[in-house]
Amino acid sequence: MVNVNGKSYYHESKQIEGMDWKVVNLVSSEYVLQEIHSTRNMLFLYGVAILILEAILSTIVYHSIYDPIHNILVSMRKLDETNLISSQVEDNGKDEVHELSENFNDLLNRVQELVKTVALEQEQKRETQLQLLQAQINPHFLFNTLNTLHYLAILNEDNPVSEGISALSKLLRNTIVDSNEYVDVEEEIENVKNYIIIQKLRYGDLFETVYNIDEDVRHCRILKFLLQPIVENSILHAFEEDREHQILTIRAQAEKGCLKIEIGDNGKGFQEVEQSYTNKKLSGIGIMNIQERIRLMYGDKYSMNIQSEVNKGTIVTLLLPYRKGGITDVQGIDSR
């Protein structure tokens, strides 16, 4: 750099071949700096423009992927089993995510069709069952007849027959008319009481029944007619005609978050080696059948256990879910 007349210049010199002369090129430093500043400003503007363009493109790409996936997730969270069509995803793109949305919508359509098919089949099944019952016997005619016999027994002052007919009428009404799978413990105990009244017509005062039902479990929900086969087994196999003070005890209480029901007798009992036979057959229904009902409706967490000792009696213990009326039963089955 050289100073000429108070101004700074960048210089470059070159020797001319064959002569003693040199060519000197001077460039003002202000011009050089101005060019550098212009280039720097241009590069900065280009950089800013590229960053803005990249941000715009990134936003477009991000939303093209995120929005459809987000719509699918929102639709999944808001699934309405009564109207799956309303949960379908709207996506007008042409990429893989759009194909995923289309597959999701197709799945909803198929599920909707399956739900309608199952509902229709269930309705047809109920109608078929009702028609079958009506084809076999008219329930109203049956109950009217039983009521007539009941009042005739009262007029003849035959109280055991009157009570037996009344109990039979209630049992049949619960079986034929009431289609609910679940009842309160209190209702199930009433079914057992009616069954025992009928059995008393045959066995007389062969045994005494003691009920010990805690107040806080009376409105728990339980599978209907779960206890009657167990009670029947005690009546048929546990008690002897020549023994006195034979007692059938039914207890129900809450225990560790479960409903515990015990049906015990002080009858003949059986040895451990005989239990395999008893496990196969329980009053014509089969204890395995009852255990399977419990497993299917409540899951493997709940069970039935049998303890017996010869000449001391048998205790059947049921562990079931503690579910009050109005609460949904386990495995998605509504308490009715």
Buried (B, 14 or more C-beta within 10 A) or exposed (E): EEEEEEEBBEEEEEEEEEEEEEEEEBEEBEEBEEEEEEEEEEEEEEEEEEEEEEEEEEEEEEEEBEEBBEBBEEBEEEEEEEEBEEBBBEBEEEEEBBEBBEEBBEEBEEBBEEEEEEEEEEEEEEEEEEEEBEEEEEBEEBBEEBEEBBEEBBEEEEEEBBBBBBBBBBBBBBBBEEEEBBBBBBBBBBBBBBBBBBBBBEEEEBBEBEEEBBEEBBBBBBBBBBBBBBBBBBBEBBBEEEEEEBBBBBBBBEEEEBBBBBBBBBBBBBEEEEBEEBEEEBBEBBBEEBBEBBBEBBEEEBBBEBBBEEEEBBBBBBBBBBBEBEEEBBEEBEBB
